[in-house]
Amino acid sequence: MMGRGAILALSAALTACAPAEDARSSAPLAERGQDAMLFVAQKRGNTLTKVDLDTGEEVLRKDSCSNPHELATSPDGRHVALACYGGTTVDIFTTSTLERVASIDLGENARPHGIVWHDNGDLYSTAEGRQSIFWISEPLSPSPETFEYSTGKEGSHMLVVAPDANTAWTTDLGSKTVTRVALKARIAPISVTVGEEPEGIALSPDGEALWVSARGSNEAYELDPRTMEVRNTVSTGAFPLRLAIRPQGDVAVTSDLSDGSLTVIDLATAEVVRTIMVSSPEEAQQRFQVTILWSDDGERIYVAETASNTIAEVDYATGKVLRRLPGGEGGDGLAILP
């Protein structure tokens, strides 16, 4: 396992990383549709790109904002929202041309990071620098309304929102907590300590289970989303930076940065059922595996390899890396347009 000091050194040295390798050829993914697109935010390049999933080629790149991180596509697929972690805004671009159509300022020192574009049409974002989250109502209207909710915790980084949009949950890296925020009821937030440096977070499709990965503990946890009690603890690969639940709701996958693996957890039994190797532990130190994203059909997992400027496309059934797509300079945040 790569030590914590080595991880921090690697993070600081990302600007000196090798250029992206070319996408490896594979059969066109016709079943995904001709217009299947992957959007990638480049946190070193300060750009936003679009990759055609049929050809595996980058088709468009535009300047975005300072140190962009997480992405989310709108329910109708016409727009993509970007959290500008190096600044104070959530910016919105068209998915067709990547033209910026809105920039919503969340206030001084906001540092937006985690972002959700809910089925109700509203946006939700963490504001790490303000120890809060924001609800952005009607984000594409001439005058969007913003509502700020304090978590009171350091490093409120990633978030998920309930299907009914009444509740949101954050992982708070600095405070080592997970926080439940009531978006409509007038009650105080609830925070619980969960492992060392909880970061990855996902809510089951039915809203009945909250899953969190703690990168410093090499564990994933199932929480009751209402009481915030830990139901199950599962050992994962090394440094599970992100966690994503398959759209079908049967498994969760953690992105294990230090050993280049994906840990597959059966949600019904809370047990590890598979380990998928995206790269070797030695390669992992050169790739710096971060964000993971499922395709809507649950057949592919996209893995952002921030240091090597690539996006690994993994076939879930076989566990094989089908190809490596261009990720741009420090490609990190991912969103998909099926």
N, C-alpha and C positions, 0 to 999 in steps of 0.2 A: 504493500500500500504506500502511496506517495504521502510523505509527511506534510503536516500543516504548513510548515515553513516553505517547503518546496512548492506547495500549491500557491501560496501567496507570492513567491518569487516568480512563478510562471505567469500568474495574473499580471504582475507588473511588467513582465517582458513581452507581453503579447504584441506590442508594436513592432517587434523585430521578427515576427513569425514568417514562415515561408509563404509564398504565394499559393493561391488555390490551385489544386489539381483539376484537370479537365474532367467533366462528367463522363463516367464510363458508360459504354453503350449497353443497352438492354432493349428488350422488346417494348414497343410503345404501349402505354397503359390505356388502351382503347376503351376498356370498361369504365374508365374514370371520366370519359367525355373529352371532346376536343379542346375545350376551354378550361380544363383543370389547371389551376395556377397556384403556385406557392409564393408567398410574400415573405421577404426576409429583411429585417432591420439590421444594418451594419453599425455597430456601436463604435468602431474605430474609424470607419469611413464617413460617418454622419450622413448615410444615404439609406434609401429604401429601394429594393429591387423586386422584380417579378420574374419568376422562373416558370417556363412552360413545362408541365409535368409529362407531356406526351413526348417532347423532344429532349427534355433534360437541359435546355439551354436558357440562359438569362436573356430575356427579351426587352427589358426596360430597366433603367436605373435613374433615379432622381435624387437630388439633394433633399435632406429631410430636416433634421434639427440636431442639437448637440447631444451626443451620447444616447441615441435612441435605443430603447429596449423592447418591451413587450408590444405585441400587435393583437388586434381583434378585427374581424370582418363583420360588417353589418348584416342583419338578418336577411336583407334582400340581395346581398352580394355586390352592391354597387359601390361600397366604400370600405376603407380600411382605416382604423384608428391606431395612432402611434403614441406611446408614452415617452415623452422627451425627458429622460432621466437626468440629463445634464442641465435642464432648465426648469420651467414652471408650467409648461403647456401640454395639453393633449391635442395633437394635430390630426386632421382628417383629410384623407386623400381619396380620389376616385380610383377604383380598381382597374379601370380601363386605361387611363393615361397617367396615373400617379400624380395628377395635379392636386395641389393643396387647395381645399375648398373651405377649411375652417381651422382656426387655432383658438383653443379655449384655455384661458389663463386661470390657473388654480391658486395664484397668489405667491407671495414672497417665499423663497426657499422650498417650493413644493416638491420638487424632484419626483415626478410621477413615475411609477414603475409597473406594477401589476395592472392589467386592464381587462375588462369584460364588456362586450357589447351584447346586451341581454336581448332575448326574444321580444321583450316589450318595446324595443327601440331605443332604450336609454343606455348611456355609458356609465361605467363604474370604474374608478381608478384609485390606487393607493397614492398617497402623497407622503413619501417617506420622510422628507425634511420637515413636515408639519405634524408628524405623528398622527396621521388621520387618513380617512378615505373620503372620496367625493362621489356623490350621485349627480350625474349630469343629465338633466331632463331635456328631451328634444334637442339633441346635440347638433342637428342640422338646421334648426330654425334660426332666424336672424338674431335672436337673443336667447340663447340657451340659459336655463336656470341651473345654478349649482348649489348643492347642499353639502356641507362639510360635517363629518362625524369624527370626533376625536377617539383614537384608540388609547392614547396616553402611553404608548409603548414605543421603544426605540426600534427603528428598522422595520416598520410595517411595509412589507416588501411585495408579497404576492397575495392575491385574493380570489375568492369565488363568491358567487351570488346565488341565492336560492331560486328555484324555478318560479316561485310566486313573487320574487323580488322584494320580499319583506325583510330579509336578513342577509348579511354578508359576513364572511370570515376572512381574517388575515393571518399570515405567518409573520411574526415579529422577530427578526434575526437577532437584533441587539439585546432584546429582553428575554429571548428564549421562550417565547410564549406564542399561543394561538389565541386570537381574540374574536369573539362573536359580537357583531354590531347590529342592533335593531334599527332598521332604516325607517320604520314607520311608527313603531310603538315608542313611547317615551320612557325607556328604561336604560339603565347604565350598561355599558359594555361589560362582557364577561371575559376574563383572560385566564388561561391556565398554562402552567409550565409543561412543555412537551419536548423532552430530549435536549440535545445540544444543537443550537443553531437550526431550528425548524425553518424550512424554506419552501419546499414543494408542497402544493396543496391541491386537492381536487374533491369535488362533491359527486356522489353517485347520482346517476340520472334521475332516480326517484327522490333524491334529497334526503334519504334516510341514513346515509353514512358519510362522514367526513374523514378523508384520508390525508395524512401529513407525512412528509419525509423530513428527517432531521439529519442534516449532512454531517454534523459532528459526532453523531451517535451511531451512524450506519444502521439506522432503523427506520421503519415506517410504522405509523400508528393509525388505528381506526378509532375515531371519536364519535360519540353520540352528538349530533349537531345541535341538539337542544340543551342537554345538560352539560356538555363539554367533558364528560367522563371518558377516559380511555377504555375502549372495549378490548382491543387486541394490540399486541406489539409483535412486529415481524422483523427479523434480521435481513438486511439487504446487502448488496455489494458496497464497495468502498466509496464514501462521500456522495450519497444520493441527493444530488442538487435539485432535481425536479421530480414530480410525480404526476402522471396523467392516467385517467381512467378510459378504457376503451369505450367507444360510443354505445356498444351493446351492453355495457354495465357488468361484464363477467370478470374482467381482470383489471388490475392497475399495474403500471410499469414505472419503475424508478430509473432515472438517468444517473448512473454511478460514475462520476467523473474520474476517480482515481484508478479504476481498473478497466475502464472502457466497456462496461457491461450494461445491460438492461435487466433488472430483476422483475420477473413476472409473478404477481401475487394473485391467487384465486380469491375473489372477494367473498365468496360464499363460505370458504373454510379459513380464510386469513392465513393461508400457507403459501410459501414459495413453490411454484410448480415448474419453473424453467428459469434458466439464465441464458440470455442472448448476448454473445460477444460481438460488439460492433468493432472493436479494435483490441489489440493485445494490451496488457498493462503497460508495456514499454511504449507502445504507440500512443497510449492515452495521454502521456505527458506532453506529446507534441500536438495532440488534437484538441484537448480541453473541451470535452463533451459537456454541453449545457442543456439547452432547451429541447424538449421532446414534444411531438405533436402527432396525433392519430389522424389518418384519413377518415372521412365520414363513414366509409364502409368498414372500417376496422381492419383492413387488410394490410396497410402499410403504417410504419412508424417513421417519422422524419426526425433526425437527430442533428442538432446544430453543433458542429465541431469548430468552435470559435477561433482556435489558434491556427488551424490549417485552412481556414476560410472555405470549408466544405459543409454540405448537408448530406449526411448518410441516409439513404432510403433503404429501409429494412423491411423485408417480407415477413410478416408476423407468423405465418403458418410454418415456414421453414427456418426462420431465424437468419436467413442469408442477407448480407448487404448486397442489394441489386446494383447499385451505382452510387457514385458520389457526385452530387449536384454542386454548381457554383454557389458559394455562400457570401462572396464579397468580403470586404475588409472587416473582419470581426463579426460575421453574421451570427446573430443571437436570437432575437425575437422572431417567431414564426406564426404565420396564419395561412389558412388554405381556403381556396375558392373552388368547390367541387363542380 
